[in-house]
């Protein structure tokens, strides 16, 4: 360390305060509900290379404490001058913005003609044009359909706004005044960051500031290595699934081999499914420490060491192997708008692997699905077209080592704040009918999974369009550990309780008629520990609080409640008949899938994928899954081999013809 420990701690606090100041500026001046209420934005204080040194801990999204701006910074033509502000929203230019609604912005901070740091951040624009309102849907198949993409460019040159670039951007979006309002808020935030960084330079001196930022990265690295050194060496395999790899598609499998050796770790995603034909791909460019891939790692490190410093240095002990042409490293022009759905499963994947290394210290699976509801319609009062975020529907947290999972706020998606009903109803032509927690949805366990959230709403607007981004966990449920049961699946229903009731499954694009009612229920968190060992009085408290029905108390916990009290004799007899539970439980749906698609079947699928170009793999996967379904009596490997023998195009491509 070039900086003494006391000064380094003081600098750490000042850097965080600078980041918090930037975030407060953005939060207080943004226009869209999704930024100013839901807080889907980030702020970073960066060193002169573009590595994140500090982030706010109380405002904004928690996905990017280790984000790396360096590649995108270098793609701006002409270098930098004082007063420049650059931006990008292109997922394939430097792999900084990871889908088109995310606008990343950065400003160089000069001192005596030298760049000493950058102030950066991103906002999620509710709409950036494209094929559907709010720009994102699994129905989209290439990145060109997902709205306006701006490669790394200067929005301001030496303090002067590029009016041509701005007009081009605003001409391609559905609610331009909202986008410009949020962009101005982000500009204000990076300007605030510039002032705060210059304050730090005056306080500490430029040389000491430069050394201190480098030491903060080294300190983050050292803390992460200390956590890894406390885990047992070994290779830990885990797989998890998205329900579908596209509309009406097949399960999307994510596979991880976590190799811990001393104070470093390798995350090998070999065996993960190929890039999809839908927009569920995660654009990383193969970066070995891409922040999207390491989000789950940030949470694990924070759980194991709550005071850890999170920055780019934290990522250095980790190396990710991201196969080309896979869903975690797709080739252009693969659609990527719904990467957040896949990222939710990536977090569950990382949690599951680390839970094998430290089962006594980590929780069961959180909900792993945060459906973000947007509505586009003509407002009956004003006649204006509005696009508004109704609410993020986040599920429960997984059962913890020391307590139940958090209800309705699922751990790794907890940063998405709920929008107040009054604000939603004032800004959009919707009426909220129900918003709260759903009983009987948390996975049973010694420590119960957190309850799901339920939202019901209606609209009287004609031709209203709803997008329900990130719909998932309707089939594969959040898993339980150490004998805990999985959480409840998510549901999405049109006109519940009416003769025309319709189960929408994972639909994420819906057209409503006036008076239609939509109900969405998130998944519940997984349980932790054998439910038969849960304190009967804790079960009774859940029943009295409305979290659990008496029928579920008996079915899931073996607790019988009579006249508002636990019947201890009947409970003891009921529990004595229950078989003991231990280990992992992914639910009957996962067990049924893996009984057919076992390790050998997936190995055969992977061998076939490796022999064709990335652009072929999604279609080939669909064909092979269909063939295996059509031949239930045959082994999947045999079915796959037969299909490939008959496929002339495959044989020519595999042979290099």
Secondary structure in CASP SS format (residue, H / E / C, confidence):
PFRMAT SS
TARGET T0000
AUTHOR 0000-0000-0000
METHOD secondary structure of the structure
MODEL  1
X C 1.00
X C 1.00
X C 1.00
X C 1.00
X H 1.00
X H 1.00
X H 1.00
X H 1.00
X H 1.00
X H 1.00
X H 1.00
X H 1.00
X H 1.00
X H 1.00
X H 1.00
X H 1.00
X H 1.00
X H 1.00
X H 1.00
X H 1.00
X H 1.00
X H 1.00
X H 1.00
X H 1.00
X H 1.00
X H 1.00
X H 1.00
X H 1.00
X H 1.00
X C 1.00
X C 1.00
X C 1.00
X H 1.00
X H 1.00
X H 1.00
X H 1.00
X C 1.00
X C 1.00
X C 1.00
X C 1.00
X E 1.00
X E 1.00
X E 1.00
X E 1.00
X E 1.00
X E 1.00
X C 1.00
X C 1.00
X C 1.00
X C 1.00
X E 1.00
X E 1.00
X E 1.00
X E 1.00
X C 1.00
X C 1.00
X C 1.00
X C 1.00
X C 1.00
X C 1.00
X C 1.00
X C 1.00
X C 1.00
X C 1.00
X C 1.00
X C 1.00
X C 1.00
X E 1.00
X C 1.00
X H 1.00
X H 1.00
X H 1.00
X H 1.00
X H 1.00
X C 1.00
X C 1.00
X C 1.00
X C 1.00
X C 1.00
X C 1.00
X C 1.00
X C 1.00
X C 1.00
X C 1.00
X E 1.00
X E 1.00
X E 1.00
X E 1.00
X C 1.00
X C 1.00
X C 1.00
X C 1.00
X C 1.00
X C 1.00
X C 1.00
X C 1.00
X C 1.00
X C 1.00
X C 1.00
X C 1.00
X C 1.00
X E 1.00
X E 1.00
X E 1.00
X E 1.00
X E 1.00
X E 1.00
X E 1.00
X E 1.00
X E 1.00
X E 1.00
X C 1.00
X C 1.00
X E 1.00
X E 1.00
X E 1.00
X E 1.00
X E 1.00
X E 1.00
X E 1.00
X E 1.00
X E 1.00
X E 1.00
X E 1.00
X C 1.00
X C 1.00
X C 1.00
X C 1.00
X C 1.00
X C 1.00
X C 1.00
X C 1.00
X C 1.00
X C 1.00
X C 1.00
X C 1.00
X C 1.00
X C 1.00
X C 1.00
X C 1.00
X C 1.00
X E 1.00
X H 1.00
X H 1.00
X H 1.00
X C 1.00
X C 1.00
X C 1.00
X C 1.00
X C 1.00
X C 1.00
X C 1.00
X E 1.00
X E 1.00
X E 1.00
X E 1.00
X E 1.00
X C 1.00
X C 1.00
X E 1.00
X E 1.00
X C 1.00
X H 1.00
X H 1.00
X H 1.00
X H 1.00
X H 1.00
X H 1.00
X H 1.00
X H 1.00
X H 1.00
X C 1.00
X C 1.00
X C 1.00
X C 1.00
X H 1.00
X H 1.00
X H 1.00
X H 1.00
X H 1.00
X H 1.00
X H 1.00
X H 1.00
X H 1.00
X H 1.00
X H 1.00
X H 1.00
X H 1.00
X H 1.00
X H 1.00
X H 1.00
X H 1.00
X H 1.00
X H 1.00
X H 1.00
X H 1.00
X H 1.00
X H 1.00
X H 1.00
X H 1.00
X H 1.00
X H 1.00
X H 1.00
X H 1.00
X C 1.00
X H 1.00
X H 1.00
X H 1.00
X H 1.00
X H 1.00
X H 1.00
X H 1.00
X H 1.00
X H 1.00
X H 1.00
X H 1.00
X H 1.00
X H 1.00
X H 1.00
X H 1.00
X H 1.00
X H 1.00
X H 1.00
X H 1.00
X H 1.00
X H 1.00
X H 1.00
X H 1.00
X H 1.00
X C 1.00
X C 1.00
X C 1.00
X C 1.00
X E 1.00
X E 1.00
X E 1.00
X E 1.00
X E 1.00
X E 1.00
X E 1.00
X E 1.00
X E 1.00
X C 1.00
X C 1.00
X C 1.00
X C 1.00
X C 1.00
X C 1.00
X C 1.00
X C 1.00
X C 1.00
X E 1.00
X E 1.00
X E 1.00
X E 1.00
X E 1.00
X E 1.00
X E 1.00
X E 1.00
X E 1.00
X E 1.00
X C 1.00
X C 1.00
X E 1.00
X E 1.00
X E 1.00
X E 1.00
X E 1.00
X C 1.00
X C 1.00
X C 1.00
X C 1.00
X C 1.00
X E 1.00
X C 1.00
X C 1.00
X C 1.00
X C 1.00
X C 1.00
X C 1.00
X C 1.00
X C 1.00
X C 1.00
X C 1.00
X C 1.00
X C 1.00
X C 1.00
X C 1.00
X C 1.00
X C 1.00
X H 1.00
X H 1.00
X H 1.00
X H 1.00
X H 1.00
X H 1.00
X H 1.00
X H 1.00
X H 1.00
X H 1.00
X H 1.00
X H 1.00
X H 1.00
X H 1.00
X C 1.00
X C 1.00
X C 1.00
X C 1.00
X C 1.00
X C 1.00
X C 1.00
X H 1.00
X H 1.00
X H 1.00
X H 1.00
X C 1.00
X C 1.00
X E 1.00
X E 1.00
X E 1.00
X E 1.00
X C 1.00
X C 1.00
X C 1.00
X C 1.00
X E 1.00
X C 1.00
X C 1.00
X E 1.00
X C 1.00
X C 1.00
X C 1.00
X C 1.00
X E 1.00
X C 1.00
X C 1.00
X C 1.00
X C 1.00
X H 1.00
X H 1.00
X H 1.00
X H 1.00
X H 1.00
X H 1.00
X H 1.00
X H 1.00
X H 1.00
X H 1.00
X H 1.00
X H 1.00
X H 1.00
X H 1.00
X H 1.00
X H 1.00
X H 1.00
X H 1.00
X H 1.00
X C 1.00
X C 1.00
X C 1.00
X C 1.00
X C 1.00
X C 1.00
X C 1.00
X C 1.00
X C 1.00
X C 1.00
X C 1.00
X C 1.00
X E 1.00
X E 1.00
X E 1.00
X E 1.00
X E 1.00
X E 1.00
X E 1.00
X E 1.00
X E 1.00
X C 1.00
X C 1.00
X C 1.00
X C 1.00
X C 1.00
X C 1.00
X E 1.00
X E 1.00
X E 1.00
X E 1.00
X E 1.00
X E 1.00
X E 1.00
X E 1.00
X E 1.00
X E 1.00
X C 1.00
X C 1.00
X C 1.00
X C 1.00
X C 1.00
X C 1.00
X C 1.00
X C 1.00
X C 1.00
X C 1.00
X C 1.00
X C 1.00
X C 1.00
X C 1.00
X C 1.00
X C 1.00
X H 1.00
X H 1.00
X H 1.00
X C 1.00
X C 1.00
X C 1.00
X C 1.00
X C 1.00
X C 1.00
X C 1.00
X H 1.00
X H 1.00
X H 1.00
X H 1.00
X H 1.00
X H 1.00
X H 1.00
X C 1.00
X C 1.00
X C 1.00
X E 1.00
X E 1.00
X E 1.00
X E 1.00
X E 1.00
X E 1.00
X E 1.00
X E 1.00
X C 1.00
X C 1.00
X C 1.00
X C 1.00
X C 1.00
X C 1.00
X C 1.00
X C 1.00
X E 1.00
X C 1.00
X C 1.00
X C 1.00
X C 1.00
X E 1.00
X E 1.00
X E 1.00
X E 1.00
X E 1.00
X E 1.00
X E 1.00
X C 1.00
X C 1.00
X C 1.00
X C 1.00
X C 1.00
X E 1.00
X E 1.00
X E 1.00
X E 1.00
X E 1.00
X E 1.00
X C 1.00
X C 1.00
X C 1.00
X C 1.00
X C 1.00
X C 1.00
X C 1.00
X C 1.00
X C 1.00
X C 1.00
X E 1.00
X E 1.00
X C 1.00
X C 1.00
X C 1.00
X C 1.00
X C 1.00
X C 1.00
X C 1.00
X C 1.00
X C 1.00
X E 1.00
X E 1.00
X E 1.00
X E 1.00
X C 1.00
X C 1.00
X C 1.00
X C 1.00
X C 1.00
X C 1.00
X C 1.00
X E 1.00
X E 1.00
X C 1.00
X C 1.00
X C 1.00
X C 1.00
X C 1.00
X E 1.00
X E 1.00
X E 1.00
X E 1.00
X C 1.00
X C 1.00
X C 1.00
X C 1.00
X E 1.00
X E 1.00
X E 1.00
X E 1.00
X E 1.00
X C 1.00
X C 1.00
X C 1.00
X C 1.00
X C 1.00
X C 1.00
X E 1.00
X C 1.00
X C 1.00
X H 1.00
X H 1.00
X H 1.00
X C 1.00
X C 1.00
X H 1.00
X H 1.00
X H 1.00
X H 1.00
X H 1.00
X H 1.00
X H 1.00
X H 1.00
X H 1.00
X C 1.00
X C 1.00
X C 1.00
X C 1.00
X C 1.00
X H 1.00
X H 1.00
X H 1.00
X H 1.00
X H 1.00
X H 1.00
X H 1.00
X H 1.00
X C 1.00
X C 1.00
X C 1.00
X E 1.00
X E 1.00
X C 1.00
X C 1.00
X E 1.00
X E 1.00
X C 1.00
X H 1.00
X H 1.00
X H 1.00
X H 1.00
X H 1.00
X H 1.00
X H 1.00
X H 1.00
X H 1.00
X C 1.00
X C 1.00
X C 1.00
X C 1.00
X C 1.00
X C 1.00
X C 1.00
X C 1.00
X E 1.00
X C 1.00
X C 1.00
X H 1.00
X H 1.00
X H 1.00
X H 1.00
X H 1.00
X H 1.00
X H 1.00
X H 1.00
X H 1.00
X C 1.00
X C 1.00
X H 1.00
X H 1.00
X H 1.00
X H 1.00
X H 1.00
X H 1.00
X H 1.00
X H 1.00
X H 1.00
X H 1.00
X H 1.00
X C 1.00
X C 1.00
X C 1.00
X C 1.00
X H 1.00
X H 1.00
X H 1.00
X H 1.00
X H 1.00
X H 1.00
X H 1.00
X H 1.00
X H 1.00
X H 1.00
X H 1.00
X H 1.00
X H 1.00
X H 1.00
X H 1.00
X H 1.00
X H 1.00
X C 1.00
X C 1.00
X C 1.00
X C 1.00
X C 1.00
X H 1.00
X H 1.00
X H 1.00
X H 1.00
X H 1.00
X H 1.00
X H 1.00
X H 1.00
X H 1.00
X H 1.00
X H 1.00
X C 1.00
X H 1.00
X H 1.00
X H 1.00
X H 1.00
X H 1.00
X H 1.00
X H 1.00
X C 1.00
X C 1.00
X C 1.00
END
